[in-house]
Amino acid sequence: MKTQHFDILIHAPPERVWRTMLFSPTYERWTSAFCEGSRYEGGWDAGQTIRFLGPNGEGMVSVVAEHRPAEFVSIRHLGMIAQGVEDTTSEAVRAWAPCHENYHFIAEAGGTRVRVAADVFGTYEAYMAETWPRALALLKTLCEGAPS
């Protein structure tokens, strides 16, 4: 499995970037780059199960491995959700699970550097390499706009 790395400087304080990235309604806005209608169920506390879902209810089941507000978030993806059923044990899932997504929020002069390290598997490498920069650009726009 390969890990892709992305980063962007956002002209806003870490607390604002962190809140905009993780919480509704702005989470749904920046993740629309991956899938229009993206959402999550669950919460961001360490150890908590979280489900990342598309509008049809399919997606990924994960756990928040670590969370230091406005500093670092680590997500461990454990399986897929299809037709309302979680799959964490099939051969197809075991081929890649677990994989991680890590977000660092680093205070810099002029704002916050967001660094993303995301494990990619299967045929998703090109898609993620193209989509993560678009998603982070949306996040930047949301964070740098007028407070909502």
N, C-alpha and C positions, 0 to 999 in steps of 0.2 A: 504494500500500500504506500502511496506517495502522500507527502504533506505539502500542501500549497501554502504560500505566505503572501499576505496582502497588508498594505498599510496606507494610511491617509492621515493628513494633518487637518484637523477640524478646529476652526476658530471659535471655540466655546470651551467652558471649563469642564473638567472630567465628570463632575456630578451630572451636568446637563446632558453630556454625550451618553453616559451610562443609562440614564433614565430614558432618553429618547430611543436608544437602541433596544432596550429590553421591555418596555412597558407600553400598553395600549394607550392611545390609538396609533402612536408613531411606529411601534414595532410592525404593525400590519402594512404601513406605508413603505418603509424601506425594504421589507422582505417581499414586496410585490415584484421586485426585480427577478426573484426566483420563481414565484408563482402568484399570480393575481388571486387574492382571497386567502393568502397565507394567514395562519393564526396559530396560537398555542393554547394548550390546556395544561394546567398545573402551575407551579410556581418556581421561582428562581433560588430558593434556599438550598444550600448544600445538602445532598442526599435525597432531594425531592425528585419524584418522577415528573417528567414533562413530555408532552406529546406535541410534535410539530406537524400541523395538519394543513392540507389543501382544502379548497371549498367542498370537495367531495368526501371529506373525512378520512382520506388516506394520507399516510405520511410515515413518520418515524417515532419510535418510542425511545426515550433517552432518560438519563439521570443527570442532575447537576452534580458534577464531581467536586467542584470547589467554587466558592463565590466570595470574593472580597469586594463589597460595593465600591463602585467607581475606580477599581484597580484591576480586577482580574475575574474572569468567568471561564470555567472549564466544563464543557458538556461532553458526556460519554454517550454516544449513540449505541443502542443495544439491539435494535431490530426495526422491523417494518410493521405498518398497520395497513391491512388491505381488507376491504369489505367489513370493517369494524372489528377485525381479529388481529391481535398482536402476535407477531411471529418473531421469537428470539432464539429459536432452536433449529430451524430448518438448515439444510446444507447450504442453501443460497445465502442465508444470513450469516452463518458461521464463517463463510468465506471472507467476510469483511469486519464483522463485529467482534469486539467493540472498536469503534473509531472515535476520534476526538475532534472537537472544535474548541479552540482557546481564543479568548479575547483579552487583550491587554489595553488598558487606558492609561496613557503615560502623559503627565503634565509636561508641557514644553512652553517656551516663550511663545506667546501668541495663541495658545490653545491646548489641544489634546491630540496626541498621536494615538490612533487606534491601530493595533497590530492584531491581525487574525492569522492563526495557523489552523488549517483545516485538512484533516485526512480525507483523501478522495479514493474511491474504489470503482472498479468496473469501468464503464464507459463514460463516467461523469467528469473526467479530468478536463477535457476541453470546455465543457459546459460551465464548470465552476470557474475555470480560468477567465472565461468571458463574463460571467455573471457577477462574481464577487466585486470587481471594480465598479460595475453599474450600481450594485446595491450600496456600496460604501459612498458613492457619489450622491445617492438619494439621502443617505443618512446625514452626510455633510450639509446638504441643502436644508434638511429639517432642523438640524442643530444650529445652523447659522442664521436661520430666519427669526422672525419676531417670536418672542415667547408665546406659547399657546395656553 
